[in-house]
Amino acid sequence: MEKRKLGSSDLHLSVVGLGTWAIGGPWKRGWGTQDDGDSIRAIQLSIDHGVNWIDTAPVYGFGHSEEVCGKAIQGRRDQVIVATKCGLLRADDGDTINRLSKESVQREIEASLRRLGTDVIDLYQIHWPNPENRIEEAWEAIQQAVEDGKIRYGGVSNFSPEQMDRLGPADIVSLQPPYSMLRRRIEETHVPYCRQHNIGIVAYSPMLSGMLTGRVTHERVAAMESSDWRTKSREWQEPHLSANIALVDDTLRPIAEEHKCEPGQVAVAWTLRRELITSAIVGVRNKDQALANVRAGNLRLSDEELNRIEVSLKARADSLGEPLIR
């Protein structure tokens, strides 16, 4: 699989990275039940087929995702770039609480190292800039951990250009924003900033949390577990749900059939059409999804296919009364 250099670092990431939110299992903002054996097999199969990095976070199942990742890469640590995050802790009600104090970040780093079974984390990111008045303090703790050899590089997730400015963009090697054909705001804001400051972009949710996979139907959405956070998302409710299913069926699926692949793989390939996107983080829960993600990383769309998608996206936006880029 193609690899791209991450910003100013010496890390070269496969264009598809392993997203591990779902393998954290059931929690208040989780994706429902998940079998750990399936998760481990999916991670190992992905590595076998050229995916060389994993993105996780302690909040995914409150440590469980990191523990599963640690088990999956045991004995293969030198084959994998490991990225994790800080700043979201478990609240008393089972939801999350934001915390970015120096002491809290330091504790999170040590806990992640232990759960992942590693001596060093390759990429450590502030998960959300919240509380915003503590982002400099959290970044200080991360830079100290870099100096101490516990972290190789620091990055941020869900930050605005203004917030990155406050940290000093020269030290930021990566930004992790949401990006898909249905969520394109970074094209006008973050992409120019990251280009200017040589910050790599690792985009998450390129299939909009499964919406663009080609497997979503009205019946499947109606049958989702109540613990699945997506049931509360606008894109999974009407009128957006029907508009999104139509986009997949009328445009992405025919293109996928021409390539003998799935609509979700077309959606991922679309995000990677711009060289400034270093890698797309794609969730994985089983072996079939792992192989599909590999195919997505190897797919290249023609200019004609990209134009067909753009025309359909414009028509969808117009039907919903929304701007194309939002």
JOLIN-V834382 format. One record per residue. OMEGA is omega in radians with two decimals (* if undefined). Layout:
BEGIN
[[OMEGA] [OMEGA]]
END
This chain:
BEGIN
[[3.11] [3.06] [3.13] [-3.12] [-3.12] [3.07] [-3.10] [-3.11] [3.01] [3.09] [3.07] [-3.03] [2.95] [-3.03] [2.97] [3.07] [-3.10] [3.03] [-2.97] [3.08] [-3.04] [-3.08] [3.01] [3.12] [-3.06] [2.95] [-2.96] [3.12] [-3.11] [-3.09] [-3.11] [-3.06] [-3.11] [3.13] [-3.11] [3.12] [3.08] [-3.12] [-3.10] [3.12] [3.14] [3.12] [-3.09] [3.10] [3.10] [3.11] [3.11] [-3.05] [2.94] [3.03] [-2.97] [3.09] [-3.09] [3.03] [3.14] [3.11] [-3.14] [-3.12] [3.14] [-3.07] [3.14] [3.07] [-3.03] [3.13] [3.12] [3.13] [3.12] [3.10] [3.12] [3.12] [-3.07] [-3.08] [3.12] [-3.10] [-3.12] [-3.04] [-3.11] [3.14] [-2.95] [2.96] [-3.07] [3.09] [3.04] [-2.94] [3.09] [2.97] [3.11] [-3.12] [3.14] [3.06] [-3.09] [-3.11] [3.13] [3.06] [-3.11] [3.04] [3.14] [3.11] [-3.10] [3.07] [-3.13] [-3.10] [-3.14] [3.12] [3.12] [3.10] [3.14] [3.13] [-3.12] [-3.13] [3.13] [3.09] [-3.12] [-3.11] [-3.13] [3.13] [-3.09] [3.12] [-3.09] [3.07] [-3.04] [-3.13] [-3.09] [-2.97] [2.93] [-2.98] [3.11] [3.12] [-3.03] [0.03] [-3.01] [-3.10] [3.13] [-3.06] [3.11] [3.14] [3.11] [-3.13] [3.08] [-3.13] [3.12] [3.13] [3.08] [3.11] [3.04] [3.12] [-3.11] [3.11] [3.13] [3.14] [3.10] [-3.10] [3.10] [3.10] [-3.13] [3.14] [3.10] [3.13] [2.99] [3.05] [-3.14] [3.12] [3.07] [3.08] [-3.11] [3.14] [-3.05] [-3.02] [-3.12] [-3.10] [-3.11] [-3.12] [-3.08] [2.98] [3.07] [3.09] [2.97] [3.11] [3.05] [3.13] [3.08] [3.12] [-2.91] [-3.00] [-3.06] [3.14] [-3.10] [-3.03] [-2.99] [-3.09] [3.11] [3.14] [-3.12] [3.07] [-3.11] [-3.03] [3.11] [3.08] [3.12] [3.11] [3.03] [-2.99] [3.06] [3.13] [3.12] [3.05] [-3.13] [3.08] [3.07] [-3.10] [-3.04] [-3.10] [-3.03] [-3.13] [-3.10] [3.04] [3.09] [-3.12] [-3.13] [3.12] [3.14] [-3.09] [-3.11] [3.05] [3.13] [3.13] [3.13] [-3.04] [-3.06] [-3.13] [-3.13] [-3.09] [-3.11] [-3.08] [-3.14] [3.11] [3.12] [0.09] [-3.06] [-3.11] [-3.12] [3.12] [-3.13] [3.10] [3.12] [3.09] [-3.14] [-3.03] [-3.03] [-3.06] [-3.06] [-3.10] [3.09] [3.09] [3.12] [-3.14] [3.09] [-3.13] [-3.09] [3.11] [-3.09] [3.12] [3.14] [3.11] [3.05] [3.13] [3.12] [3.13] [3.11] [-3.13] [-3.07] [-3.12] [-3.13] [-3.05] [-3.12] [3.04] [-3.10] [-3.08] [3.05] [3.12] [-3.08] [-3.12] [-3.13] [3.13] [-3.11] [-3.07] [-3.13] [3.10] [3.12] [-3.14] [3.10] [3.13] [3.10] [3.12] [3.11] [-3.14] [-3.12] [-3.09] [3.06] [-3.12] [3.12] [3.08] [3.13] [3.12] [3.09] [3.11] [3.09] [3.12] [-3.12] [3.11] [-3.14] [3.11] [3.11] [3.13] [3.10] [-3.13] [3.13] [-3.12] [3.14] [-3.12] [-3.10] [3.02] [3.12] [-3.13] [-3.13] [*]]
END
